[in-house]
Amino acid sequence: MSRRNNVKQEDVKSVQPDQQELPAEEVRLPSEGHEEPKTVSVHVLNAHGAHELAAGSLLVICSDPGFKRAGIEHERLKVYRDGDLTPQQIAQMRREPKLTLVEVG
């Protein structure tokens, strides 16, 4: 059974009449109207220093350091550059509850 089917009724929030979603033509995203996309610089700060995450990199956070998945023994925190991991490895890691993946766009 998939996780989607395990949603409890109390977890489902109903939309009140005063909180209805706006029609798509009325919704404006913060990026609309800007000619140039904003530059986002991400740094992971920990006891070992600061690690910059470049666009295309993948931050993997492991709740159980030393745990193995996708042929990798995972550290608590590891930054992978674009191309370091195969699509199959990423797919396996995404399905693992002990791992959290943060993709930098």
HUFENZI-V154481 format. One record per backbone hydrogen bond with DSSP energy under -0.5 kcal/mol. NH is the residue of the N-H (numbers start at 1). CO is the residue of the C=O. If there is no record, write none. Layout:
NH_CO, NH_CO
This chain:
5_2, 6_3, 7_4, 11_8, 12_8, 12_9, 13_11, 14_12, 16_14, 19_16, 20_17, 26_23, 27_23, 27_24, 32_29, 34_31, 40_38, 41_39, 42_40, 42_53, 44_51, 45_43, 46_44, 46_49, 49_46, 51_44, 52_50, 53_42, 54_52, 56_104, 57_54, 58_80, 59_102, 60_58, 60_78, 61_59, 61_100, 62_76, 63_98, 66_74, 67_64, 69_72, 72_69, 74_67, 74_72, 78_60, 80_58, 80_78, 84_81, 90_86, 91_87, 92_88, 93_89, 94_90, 95_91, 96_93, 97_95, 99_96, 100_61, 102_59, 103_101, 104_57, 105_103
